[in-house]
Amino acid sequence: MRQFIFFLFLLLACFLVLMPATIKIGPRTLYRPQIKYRDLEFHLGLDLQGGTHLVYQADTGKIAAADRADAVKATKDNIERRVNLLGVSESLVQTSQVGSDSRLIIELPGISDVAEAINTIGATAQLEFRESAVATPSAQTDFTSTGLTGADLKLAQVQFGGSSDQISGTPSVGIEFSPDGGKKFAEITKRNIDKPLAIFLDNQLVSAPNVQQEITGGQAVISGQFTLDEAKRLVVQLNAGALPVPIKIVEQKNIGATLGSESITKSLFAGFVGLLLIWLFMAANYGIKGLLADFALIIYILITLSVFKLVPVTLTLAGIAGFILSIGMAVDANILIFERMKEEIRWGRPVSAAMELGFHRAWNSIRDSNVSSLITAGILFWFGSGPVRGFALTLILGILVSLFTSITVTRSLLRLVYTRK
């Protein structure tokens, strides 16, 4: 009985996750419960919802030929960090060689503002602290490098106010140095008391506040005429690090949903037809046991879709294919169990004993087949990229949930039926 209470609570939780954000019943509107800092909507990939496609060319002319491949790879890794800090799911960042030119191809699902994506990804964000070389500096050339750069940073974050020459409530960027960077900063501020210490970003002067005293806490504030969006963008760039190789945009475009709503509808209809055929096959071959397996399959679908929302999983066409494939694998376990039960009954076992032995003796085969599938899917996820990883992830989650439903849920339902008989 406790298992069925658990299943009921599990189904209720699934319905709460899967239900629309709002439901109108007459004049009243019901709102779905929300999870703090998380939305409960399906995340669609570039092929289903469209997004931004960017192509950059890397300028490797000043880099030794032997080091160019490593420099381009480091730039790719840096851009991936920036994209992750933007919160883009199922993004694709890859390199391409066109003759002697090295290019980076970036696809960002759900991002329609091309200008914002270019500003965030393509900016070099080279931060440098410089001290004055003359008594009263009046130009950028009057400052010399201190050796303290963005490479010495540990963390950057948006804050409001934080410096004596700044209006309260104005966005600024608070930075925290690494231990070595903090020591450098303390030495620099000590020798520049009552002198300006300039902050340059991409060789452009941002601010040059006067140093009042030695700063030993390893923290500073970059203040300027920042808007909130500019401060956030600068934080993303600083936390990801400066790009090792300068890049320039050579292609940019918005991509519409390549499948379109009609193709998505056809794909879902095909999945429904396949599911219906599975239900009919199980009912026709195994009778009441097949119907119970069909019910467990419905529970499997509800749980898996709920997990996709909660993780969240970005659904592409390949990911949907992985989910549909896992549905077929979910009934494989039940088929093995039911065939084993038939054998036990032919050998003269009572139905209830045959049921328990069927689950027990089929488990080794079920375990080994699913483990081998998990290993294959894990390899695809580890070495793949983009849609391949989406396919592998949905397949892995589907296999794990199917083990729960095909063993636990189906067994509980069979015990209920045959115990009453």
C-alpha positions as CSV (number, residue, x, y, z in Angstrom):
1,M,0.0,0.0,0.0
2,R,2.9,2.4,0.8
3,Q,4.2,1.8,-2.7
4,F,1.0,2.9,-4.3
5,I,0.8,6.0,-2.1
6,F,4.3,6.8,-3.3
7,F,3.2,6.3,-6.9
8,L,0.2,8.6,-6.5
9,F,2.4,11.4,-5.0
10,L,4.9,10.8,-7.9
11,L,2.2,11.1,-10.5
12,L,0.8,14.3,-8.8
13,A,4.3,15.8,-8.9
14,C,4.6,14.9,-12.6
15,F,1.3,16.6,-13.4
16,L,2.3,19.7,-11.5
17,V,5.6,19.9,-13.5
18,L,4.0,19.2,-16.8
19,M,0.9,21.3,-16.5
20,P,0.8,24.7,-18.4
21,A,1.9,27.8,-16.5
22,T,-1.7,29.0,-16.3
23,I,-5.0,27.2,-16.7
24,K,-8.3,29.1,-17.1
25,I,-11.4,27.5,-15.6
26,G,-14.3,29.9,-16.3
27,P,-13.5,33.2,-14.7
28,R,-10.7,31.8,-12.5
29,T,-7.1,31.3,-13.5
30,L,-4.9,28.6,-11.9
31,Y,-1.2,29.2,-11.7
32,R,1.3,26.4,-11.7
33,P,3.7,26.3,-8.7
34,Q,7.1,27.7,-9.5
35,I,10.6,26.6,-8.4
36,K,12.8,29.4,-7.2
37,Y,15.4,30.4,-9.8
38,R,14.1,27.9,-12.3
39,D,11.4,27.9,-15.0
40,L,9.4,24.8,-15.8
41,E,9.1,25.1,-19.6
42,F,10.6,22.9,-22.2
43,H,13.9,24.2,-23.6
44,L,14.1,23.8,-27.4
45,G,17.2,23.6,-29.5
46,L,18.3,25.6,-32.5
47,D,16.6,23.3,-35.0
48,L,13.3,23.6,-33.2
49,Q,13.2,27.3,-32.0
50,G,15.9,29.0,-34.1
51,G,18.6,31.3,-32.8
52,T,21.8,33.0,-33.8
53,H,24.6,31.7,-36.1
54,L,28.0,33.4,-36.0
55,V,31.2,32.7,-37.8
56,Y,34.5,34.3,-36.6
57,Q,37.9,34.3,-38.2
58,A,40.9,34.0,-35.9
59,D,43.9,36.3,-36.5
60,T,46.9,34.0,-35.9
61,G,49.4,36.0,-37.9
62,K,51.4,37.1,-34.9
63,I,51.5,33.5,-33.4
64,A,54.2,31.0,-34.2
65,A,53.0,28.3,-36.6
66,A,53.6,25.5,-34.1
67,D,51.4,27.2,-31.5
68,R,48.5,28.3,-33.7
69,A,46.4,25.1,-33.2
70,D,46.7,25.4,-29.4
71,A,45.9,29.1,-29.5
72,V,42.7,28.5,-31.6
73,K,41.6,25.7,-29.2
74,A,42.2,28.0,-26.2
75,T,40.0,30.7,-27.9
76,K,37.3,28.1,-28.6
77,D,37.3,27.0,-24.9
78,N,37.2,30.6,-23.8
79,I,34.2,31.4,-26.0
80,E,32.4,28.3,-24.7
81,R,32.9,29.6,-21.1
82,R,31.4,33.0,-22.2
83,V,28.4,31.2,-23.8
84,N,27.9,29.1,-20.7
85,L,28.0,32.3,-18.5
86,L,25.3,33.7,-20.8
87,G,23.1,30.8,-19.8
88,V,22.6,29.4,-23.4
89,S,21.6,25.7,-23.4
90,E,22.7,23.2,-26.1
91,S,25.0,25.7,-27.8
92,L,27.5,24.7,-30.4
93,V,31.1,26.0,-30.6
94,Q,33.4,24.4,-33.1
95,T,36.5,25.2,-35.1
96,S,36.9,25.0,-38.9
97,Q,39.9,25.3,-41.2
98,V,39.3,27.0,-44.5
99,G,42.6,27.0,-46.3
100,S,45.1,28.8,-44.1
101,D,42.2,30.6,-42.2
102,S,41.0,29.3,-38.8
103,R,37.4,29.9,-38.1
104,L,35.0,29.5,-35.1
105,I,31.4,28.5,-35.7
106,I,29.0,29.4,-32.9
107,E,25.3,28.5,-32.8
108,L,23.2,29.9,-29.9
109,P,19.6,28.6,-29.6
110,G,17.0,31.1,-28.5
111,I,19.3,34.1,-29.0
112,S,17.8,36.5,-31.5
113,D,19.8,39.7,-30.6
114,V,22.8,39.2,-32.9
115,A,24.4,42.5,-31.8
116,E,24.4,41.6,-28.1
117,A,25.8,38.1,-28.8
118,I,28.6,39.6,-30.9
119,N,29.4,42.2,-28.2
120,T,29.6,39.5,-25.5
121,I,31.4,36.8,-27.4
122,G,33.8,38.8,-29.6
123,A,35.1,41.4,-27.2
124,T,38.7,40.8,-26.2
125,A,38.1,42.1,-22.6
126,Q,41.8,42.7,-21.9
127,L,42.0,44.4,-18.5
128,E,45.1,46.3,-17.4
129,F,46.1,48.6,-14.5
130,R,48.5,51.4,-15.4
131,E,50.2,54.0,-13.3
132,S,51.0,57.6,-14.2
133,A,54.4,58.3,-15.7
134,V,54.1,62.1,-15.3
135,A,53.1,64.3,-12.4
136,T,49.8,65.4,-13.9
137,P,48.7,62.8,-16.6
138,S,46.4,64.3,-19.2
139,A,46.3,61.6,-21.9
140,Q,46.3,57.8,-22.2
141,T,49.9,57.8,-23.3
142,D,50.9,59.3,-19.9
143,F,50.2,55.9,-18.2
144,T,52.6,52.9,-18.1
145,S,51.8,49.3,-17.4
146,T,52.0,47.9,-13.9
147,G,52.0,44.3,-14.9
148,L,48.6,43.8,-13.2
149,T,46.1,42.4,-15.8
150,G,42.9,40.5,-16.1
151,A,45.0,37.3,-15.8
152,D,45.4,38.1,-12.1
153,L,41.6,38.2,-11.5
154,K,39.8,35.6,-9.4
155,L,36.2,36.9,-9.7
156,A,34.2,39.8,-11.1
157,Q,30.6,40.7,-10.2
158,V,28.1,43.5,-10.7
159,Q,27.6,45.8,-7.8
160,F,26.0,49.1,-7.2
161,G,28.0,52.1,-5.9
162,G,31.2,51.1,-4.1
163,S,33.5,54.0,-4.9
164,S,33.7,57.5,-3.5
165,D,33.4,59.2,-6.9
166,Q,30.3,57.2,-7.9
167,I,26.7,58.0,-7.5
168,S,24.9,55.5,-5.2
169,G,22.9,53.0,-7.2
170,T,25.0,53.2,-10.4
171,P,26.2,49.9,-11.7
172,S,29.9,49.1,-11.3
173,V,32.1,46.0,-11.5
174,G,33.6,44.7,-8.3
175,I,36.7,42.6,-8.9
176,E,38.6,40.2,-6.6
177,F,42.3,39.3,-7.3
178,S,44.0,36.0,-7.0
179,P,46.5,35.8,-4.0
180,D,49.4,36.8,-6.3
181,G,47.3,39.5,-7.9
182,G,46.3,40.8,-4.5
183,K,50.0,41.2,-3.5
184,K,50.7,43.0,-6.8
185,F,47.7,45.3,-6.2
186,A,48.8,46.1,-2.7
187,E,52.4,47.0,-3.9
188,I,51.0,49.1,-6.7
189,T,48.6,51.1,-4.5
190,K,51.3,51.6,-1.9
191,R,53.7,53.3,-4.3
192,N,50.9,55.3,-5.9
193,I,49.3,57.0,-2.9
194,D,47.8,60.3,-3.8
195,K,48.3,59.5,-7.5
196,P,45.9,58.2,-10.1
197,L,45.8,54.5,-10.9
198,A,44.2,54.0,-14.4
199,I,42.1,51.1,-15.4
200,F,42.2,50.2,-19.1
201,L,39.9,47.9,-20.9
202,D,41.0,46.9,-24.4
203,N,43.5,49.8,-24.4
204,Q,40.7,52.3,-23.6
205,L,40.8,54.3,-20.4
206,V,37.7,53.4,-18.2
207,S,38.5,55.3,-15.1
208,A,41.6,56.7,-13.2
209,P,40.7,57.1,-9.5
210,N,43.3,58.6,-7.1
211,V,44.7,56.1,-4.6
212,Q,43.9,57.2,-1.0
213,Q,45.8,54.5,0.8
214,E,47.4,51.1,0.3
215,I,44.7,48.5,-0.5
216,T,45.6,45.1,1.0
217,G,42.2,43.3,0.7
218,G,42.8,42.1,-2.9
219,Q,39.6,43.9,-4.1
220,A,38.9,46.8,-6.4
221,V,36.0,48.5,-8.2
222,I,35.9,49.4,-11.9
223,S,33.6,52.4,-12.0
224,G,32.5,54.2,-15.1
225,Q,29.4,55.3,-17.0
226,F,28.1,51.7,-17.2
227,T,24.6,50.7,-17.9
228,L,23.4,47.6,-16.1
229,D,23.7,45.5,-19.3
230,E,27.2,46.8,-20.0
231,A,28.3,45.9,-16.5
232,K,26.8,42.4,-16.8
233,R,28.5,41.9,-20.2
234,L,31.9,43.1,-18.8
235,V,31.5,40.6,-15.8
236,V,30.9,37.7,-18.3
237,Q,34.0,38.7,-20.3
238,L,36.3,39.1,-17.3
239,N,35.2,35.9,-15.6
240,A,35.7,34.0,-18.8
241,G,39.1,35.6,-19.4
242,A,40.6,37.5,-22.4
243,L,40.6,35.8,-25.8
244,P,44.1,34.4,-26.6
245,V,43.6,35.2,-30.3
246,P,41.9,38.3,-31.8
247,I,38.8,37.4,-33.8
248,K,36.6,39.2,-36.3
249,I,33.1,38.4,-37.4
250,V,32.8,37.2,-41.0
251,E,29.2,35.9,-41.0
252,Q,26.2,36.5,-38.8
253,K,22.5,35.6,-39.2
254,N,19.4,34.7,-37.4
255,I,18.1,31.1,-37.9
256,G,14.4,30.4,-37.9
257,A,13.1,27.1,-36.6
258,T,14.3,24.8,-39.3
259,L,11.7,22.2,-38.7
260,G,8.7,24.5,-38.3
261,S,5.5,23.9,-36.4
262,E,4.2,21.6,-39.1
263,S,7.2,19.3,-39.0
264,I,7.1,19.2,-35.2
265,T,3.4,18.2,-35.3
266,K,4.2,15.4,-37.8
267,S,7.0,14.2,-35.6
268,L,4.8,14.1,-32.5
269,F,2.1,12.3,-34.5
270,A,4.5,9.7,-35.7
271,G,5.6,9.2,-32.1
272,F,2.0,8.8,-31.0
273,V,1.3,6.2,-33.7
274,G,4.4,4.2,-32.6
275,L,3.4,4.3,-29.0
276,L,-0.1,3.2,-29.9
277,L,1.3,0.2,-31.8
278,I,3.4,-0.7,-28.8
279,W,0.3,-0.6,-26.5
280,L,-1.7,-2.8,-28.9
281,F,1.2,-5.3,-29.3
282,M,1.7,-5.7,-25.5
283,A,-2.1,-6.1,-24.9
284,A,-2.5,-8.6,-27.7
285,N,0.4,-10.8,-26.7
286,Y,0.3,-10.7,-22.9
287,G,-3.3,-9.8,-22.0
288,I,-3.7,-8.3,-18.6
289,K,0.0,-8.3,-18.0
290,G,0.5,-6.3,-21.3
291,L,-2.2,-3.8,-20.2
292,L,-0.4,-3.3,-16.9
293,A,2.9,-2.8,-18.8
294,D,1.1,-0.2,-20.9
295,F,0.0,1.7,-17.8
296,A,3.6,1.6,-16.5
297,L,4.7,2.9,-19.9
298,I,2.4,5.9,-19.4
299,I,4.0,6.6,-16.0
300,Y,7.4,6.3,-17.6
301,I,6.6,9.0,-20.2
302,L,5.2,11.3,-17.5
303,I,8.3,10.9,-15.3
304,T,10.7,11.3,-18.2
305,L,9.1,14.4,-19.5
306,S,9.1,15.9,-16.0
307,V,12.8,15.1,-15.7
308,F,13.5,16.9,-19.0
309,K,11.9,20.0,-17.6
310,L,13.6,19.8,-14.2
311,V,17.2,19.1,-15.4
312,P,16.6,21.0,-17.8
313,V,17.2,19.1,-21.1
314,T,17.3,21.1,-24.3
315,L,15.1,19.2,-26.8
316,T,16.4,18.9,-30.4
317,L,15.1,16.6,-33.0
318,A,17.9,14.2,-32.1
319,G,16.9,14.4,-28.5
320,I,13.3,13.6,-29.3
321,A,14.6,10.6,-31.3
322,G,16.6,9.4,-28.2
323,F,13.5,9.7,-26.1
324,I,11.3,7.7,-28.5
325,L,14.1,5.1,-28.7
326,S,14.1,4.8,-24.9
327,I,10.3,4.1,-25.0
328,G,10.9,1.0,-27.1
329,M,13.7,-0.1,-24.7
330,A,11.3,0.5,-21.7
331,V,9.0,-2.3,-22.9
332,D,11.9,-4.6,-23.7
333,A,12.4,-5.3,-20.0
334,N,8.7,-6.2,-19.6
335,I,8.9,-8.6,-22.6
336,L,11.8,-10.4,-21.0
337,I,10.0,-10.6,-17.7
338,F,6.7,-11.8,-19.2
339,E,8.4,-14.5,-21.4
340,R,10.3,-15.8,-18.3
341,M,7.0,-15.9,-16.4
342,K,5.5,-18.0,-19.3
343,E,8.3,-20.5,-18.9
344,E,7.9,-20.8,-15.2
345,I,4.1,-21.4,-15.6
346,R,4.8,-24.1,-18.2
347,W,7.1,-25.8,-15.7
348,G,4.2,-26.0,-13.2
349,R,4.8,-23.0,-11.0
350,P,1.9,-21.1,-9.5
351,V,1.2,-17.8,-11.1
352,S,2.3,-15.7,-8.1
353,A,5.6,-17.7,-7.8
354,A,6.1,-17.5,-11.6
355,M,5.8,-13.7,-11.4
356,E,8.4,-13.4,-8.7
357,L,10.8,-15.8,-10.4
358,G,10.2,-14.0,-13.7
359,F,11.4,-10.7,-12.3
360,H,14.3,-12.3,-10.4
361,R,15.7,-14.4,-13.3
362,A,15.2,-11.8,-16.0
363,W,17.0,-9.1,-14.0
364,N,20.5,-10.2,-15.1
365,S,19.6,-9.9,-18.8
366,I,17.8,-6.6,-18.2
367,R,20.7,-5.1,-16.2
368,D,23.4,-6.2,-18.7
369,S,21.5,-4.9,-21.8
370,N,20.7,-1.5,-20.1
371,V,24.3,-1.1,-18.8
372,S,25.7,-1.7,-22.3
373,S,23.3,0.9,-23.7
374,L,24.3,3.4,-20.9
375,I,28.0,2.9,-21.8
376,T,27.3,3.6,-25.5
377,A,25.2,6.6,-24.7
378,G,27.8,7.8,-22.2
379,I,30.5,7.6,-24.9
380,L,28.3,9.6,-27.2
381,F,27.7,12.3,-24.6
382,W,31.4,12.5,-23.6
383,F,32.9,12.8,-27.1
384,G,29.9,14.2,-29.0
385,S,28.8,17.8,-29.3
386,G,25.6,19.7,-30.0
387,P,22.7,17.4,-31.1
388,V,24.7,14.3,-30.6
389,R,25.0,15.1,-26.9
390,G,21.3,15.9,-26.8
391,F,20.5,12.5,-28.2
392,A,22.8,10.8,-25.7
393,L,21.4,12.7,-22.7
394,T,17.7,12.0,-23.4
395,L,18.6,8.3,-24.0
396,I,20.5,8.1,-20.7
397,L,17.7,9.6,-18.7
398,G,15.1,7.5,-20.5
399,I,17.0,4.3,-19.8
400,L,17.4,5.1,-16.1
401,V,13.7,6.0,-15.7
402,S,12.6,2.9,-17.7
403,L,14.5,0.6,-15.2
404,F,12.4,2.1,-12.4
405,T,9.1,1.8,-14.2
406,S,9.6,-1.6,-15.8
407,I,10.8,-3.2,-12.6
408,T,9.2,-1.4,-9.7
409,V,6.0,-0.1,-11.1
410,T,5.1,-3.1,-13.2
411,R,5.9,-5.5,-10.4
412,S,3.8,-3.6,-7.9
413,L,0.8,-3.6,-10.3
414,L,1.2,-7.4,-11.0
415,R,1.4,-8.1,-7.3
416,L,-1.8,-6.2,-6.7
417,V,-3.7,-8.1,-9.5
418,Y,-2.4,-11.6,-8.7
419,T,-2.6,-11.2,-4.9
420,R,-6.3,-10.3,-5.2
421,K,-6.9,-13.3,-7.5
